[in-house]
Structure formats: structure tokens, C-alpha cells
Amino acid sequence: MPNQRDRAFERFFDAGGKAQTDVDRRIGLARKEAGTARVLENQHEKWRLAATHVLYKVCLGFVEFTADDFRRAAKEARIGDPTHVNAWSAVMNAGAKSGWMQHTGRSEISSRKKARGRRVPIWVSLKSR
């Protein structure tokens, strides 16, 4: 089983052993952002608007929160599930770009069983009262 240093080494070098450059990383991030935007665009408008509204309410009601809090609030609001699971993070990224929230630099283990112990970022609201 590879250790953390081996995984970092693998991430830095591509399959051919060539070191990734800053340009490679910027291109990769741009592609990731474009893909995330497409996921959100492809959601039904009703779900997208409802999820955005729920996130805004979470930002108003919480000083700090995670995606788990957002998803829990969405479940309580009965907006249903998106057609693509990445739409949850796409809504959160859109909220961050709109200036509603930002990363704290901290994370915690997700409380969702389907997350299988994955760490999720903790966000700070820029809209809380």
C-alpha cells in the first residue's frame, strides 16, 4: 500500500515521469472549474434555484458549516437530490464565488455514511448575522 509521500510523488509526476508545471496545474484547475460549472448548468432549474436558496439560508444561519450541514438543510427543505452528485459541491463553489462563504482551511470527518469517513472542508459564512 503506498504511503502519503508516494502518493504526493505520484501526483507531482504524470504517468510518463515528467514533472507537472504550474501551467499544467492551472490548466487542470480551469478544467475542473469548467466541469463543475457544467454539472450545475445541467441540473433542473427548479432544483438549482432551490439548492441555491437553501445554501443562502445556511450562510445566514451558521457562522461555520460543512457540506453535511448544507445537505441536511436541503433534505429538511425537501428539494430532492440532484441528477449528478457533484451538483452539491457545484452549488457550494458558486456560493463561494458569490462571496457568501469561504474556506477556513480546516476540515472534519463527514457525518454521512456514504462519505465513508472522508474529510470535508469547513466553510465560514460571510453572511451570518
C-alpha beads as a LAMMPS data file, in Angstrom:
LAMMPS data file: protein, C-alpha beads

129 atoms
128 bonds

1 atom types
1 bond types

-500.0 500.0 xlo xhi
-500.0 500.0 ylo yhi
-500.0 500.0 zlo zhi

Masses

1 110.0

Atoms # bond

1 1 1 0.000 0.000 0.000
2 1 1 1.556 3.352 -0.990
3 1 1 2.294 5.809 1.787
4 1 1 1.449 9.505 1.788
5 1 1 4.846 10.539 0.384
6 1 1 4.479 8.075 -2.519
7 1 1 1.020 9.444 -3.349
8 1 1 2.338 13.015 -3.305
9 1 1 5.152 11.930 -5.631
10 1 1 2.644 10.297 -7.988
11 1 1 0.506 13.449 -8.032
12 1 1 3.532 15.600 -8.874
13 1 1 4.658 13.425 -11.777
14 1 1 2.483 12.340 -14.677
15 1 1 2.365 8.764 -15.996
16 1 1 5.434 9.389 -18.169
17 1 1 7.526 10.560 -15.233
18 1 1 7.517 14.195 -16.418
19 1 1 7.164 16.791 -13.661
20 1 1 3.963 18.792 -13.755
21 1 1 4.418 22.503 -14.248
22 1 1 2.418 25.391 -12.827
23 1 1 0.817 25.696 -16.262
24 1 1 -0.299 22.049 -16.074
25 1 1 -1.841 22.673 -12.653
26 1 1 -3.580 25.859 -13.811
27 1 1 -4.987 24.052 -16.852
28 1 1 -6.180 21.233 -14.620
29 1 1 -7.874 23.649 -12.214
30 1 1 -9.511 25.506 -15.107
31 1 1 -10.861 22.221 -16.488
32 1 1 -12.129 21.227 -13.051
33 1 1 -13.939 24.568 -12.646
34 1 1 -15.451 24.270 -16.129
35 1 1 -16.652 20.736 -15.372
36 1 1 -18.163 21.832 -12.065
37 1 1 -19.967 24.701 -13.798
38 1 1 -21.338 22.280 -16.418
39 1 1 -22.646 19.954 -13.719
40 1 1 -24.572 22.832 -12.160
41 1 1 -25.852 24.093 -15.522
42 1 1 -27.164 20.607 -16.331
43 1 1 -29.336 20.420 -13.210
44 1 1 -33.038 21.120 -13.461
45 1 1 -33.575 24.842 -12.925
46 1 1 -36.054 24.210 -10.099
47 1 1 -33.514 22.109 -8.164
48 1 1 -30.669 24.550 -8.861
49 1 1 -32.671 27.539 -7.586
50 1 1 -33.939 25.643 -4.544
51 1 1 -30.434 24.434 -3.632
52 1 1 -29.020 27.932 -4.048
53 1 1 -31.766 29.306 -1.792
54 1 1 -31.060 26.654 0.852
55 1 1 -27.325 27.420 0.766
56 1 1 -28.017 31.128 1.192
57 1 1 -30.201 30.358 4.229
58 1 1 -27.410 28.167 5.663
59 1 1 -24.981 31.064 5.195
60 1 1 -27.385 33.361 7.058
61 1 1 -27.924 30.901 9.902
62 1 1 -24.466 29.433 10.505
63 1 1 -21.138 31.050 11.308
64 1 1 -19.284 27.907 10.214
65 1 1 -20.680 24.909 8.369
66 1 1 -19.824 21.967 6.143
67 1 1 -21.406 20.352 3.108
68 1 1 -23.093 17.979 5.566
69 1 1 -24.956 20.930 7.123
70 1 1 -25.964 22.158 3.669
71 1 1 -27.213 18.729 2.602
72 1 1 -29.096 18.290 5.881
73 1 1 -30.813 21.676 5.350
74 1 1 -31.647 20.698 1.754
75 1 1 -33.177 17.442 2.982
76 1 1 -35.281 19.360 5.525
77 1 1 -36.396 21.711 2.726
78 1 1 -37.348 18.641 0.663
79 1 1 -35.675 19.829 -2.528
80 1 1 -34.748 16.286 -3.551
81 1 1 -31.492 15.041 -4.990
82 1 1 -29.669 16.454 -7.997
83 1 1 -29.204 14.404 -11.154
84 1 1 -25.424 14.373 -10.508
85 1 1 -23.871 14.028 -7.046
86 1 1 -21.236 16.697 -7.826
87 1 1 -24.002 19.295 -8.051
88 1 1 -23.859 19.696 -4.252
89 1 1 -20.272 20.936 -4.368
90 1 1 -21.019 22.946 -7.518
91 1 1 -23.664 24.912 -5.601
92 1 1 -21.198 25.487 -2.764
93 1 1 -18.490 26.647 -5.173
94 1 1 -20.983 29.046 -6.763
95 1 1 -21.827 30.370 -3.285
96 1 1 -18.145 30.940 -2.550
97 1 1 -17.672 32.756 -5.869
98 1 1 -20.676 34.932 -4.997
99 1 1 -18.983 35.974 -1.765
100 1 1 -21.341 34.168 0.591
101 1 1 -18.678 31.982 2.211
102 1 1 -15.026 30.979 2.171
103 1 1 -12.848 28.075 3.293
104 1 1 -11.476 28.193 6.815
105 1 1 -8.560 25.952 5.885
106 1 1 -9.865 23.369 8.333
107 1 1 -11.813 20.163 7.752
108 1 1 -13.671 17.481 9.662
109 1 1 -14.779 13.927 9.017
110 1 1 -18.126 13.815 7.245
111 1 1 -21.056 12.522 9.261
112 1 1 -22.636 10.993 6.136
113 1 1 -22.328 7.201 5.874
114 1 1 -21.914 7.369 2.088
115 1 1 -18.868 9.630 2.583
116 1 1 -17.044 6.673 4.225
117 1 1 -15.068 8.810 6.667
118 1 1 -13.933 11.336 4.058
119 1 1 -12.862 14.761 5.305
120 1 1 -14.967 17.750 4.254
121 1 1 -13.894 21.393 4.367
122 1 1 -15.298 23.716 6.997
123 1 1 -16.664 26.921 5.494
124 1 1 -17.131 30.277 7.225
125 1 1 -20.191 32.297 6.308
126 1 1 -19.694 35.854 5.132
127 1 1 -23.446 36.449 5.504
128 1 1 -24.149 35.274 9.062
129 1 1 -25.663 37.777 11.460

Bonds

1 1 1 2
2 1 2 3
3 1 3 4
4 1 4 5
5 1 5 6
6 1 6 7
7 1 7 8
8 1 8 9
9 1 9 10
10 1 10 11
11 1 11 12
12 1 12 13
13 1 13 14
14 1 14 15
15 1 15 16
16 1 16 17
17 1 17 18
18 1 18 19
19 1 19 20
20 1 20 21
21 1 21 22
22 1 22 23
23 1 23 24
24 1 24 25
25 1 25 26
26 1 26 27
27 1 27 28
28 1 28 29
29 1 29 30
30 1 30 31
31 1 31 32
32 1 32 33
33 1 33 34
34 1 34 35
35 1 35 36
36 1 36 37
37 1 37 38
38 1 38 39
39 1 39 40
40 1 40 41
41 1 41 42
42 1 42 43
43 1 43 44
44 1 44 45
45 1 45 46
46 1 46 47
47 1 47 48
48 1 48 49
49 1 49 50
50 1 50 51
51 1 51 52
52 1 52 53
53 1 53 54
54 1 54 55
55 1 55 56
56 1 56 57
57 1 57 58
58 1 58 59
59 1 59 60
60 1 60 61
61 1 61 62
62 1 62 63
63 1 63 64
64 1 64 65
65 1 65 66
66 1 66 67
67 1 67 68
68 1 68 69
69 1 69 70
70 1 70 71
71 1 71 72
72 1 72 73
73 1 73 74
74 1 74 75
75 1 75 76
76 1 76 77
77 1 77 78
78 1 78 79
79 1 79 80
80 1 80 81
81 1 81 82
82 1 82 83
83 1 83 84
84 1 84 85
85 1 85 86
86 1 86 87
87 1 87 88
88 1 88 89
89 1 89 90
90 1 90 91
91 1 91 92
92 1 92 93
93 1 93 94
94 1 94 95
95 1 95 96
96 1 96 97
97 1 97 98
98 1 98 99
99 1 99 100
100 1 100 101
101 1 101 102
102 1 102 103
103 1 103 104
104 1 104 105
105 1 105 106
106 1 106 107
107 1 107 108
108 1 108 109
109 1 109 110
110 1 110 111
111 1 111 112
112 1 112 113
113 1 113 114
114 1 114 115
115 1 115 116
116 1 116 117
117 1 117 118
118 1 118 119
119 1 119 120
120 1 120 121
121 1 121 122
122 1 122 123
123 1 123 124
124 1 124 125
125 1 125 126
126 1 126 127
127 1 127 128
128 1 128 129
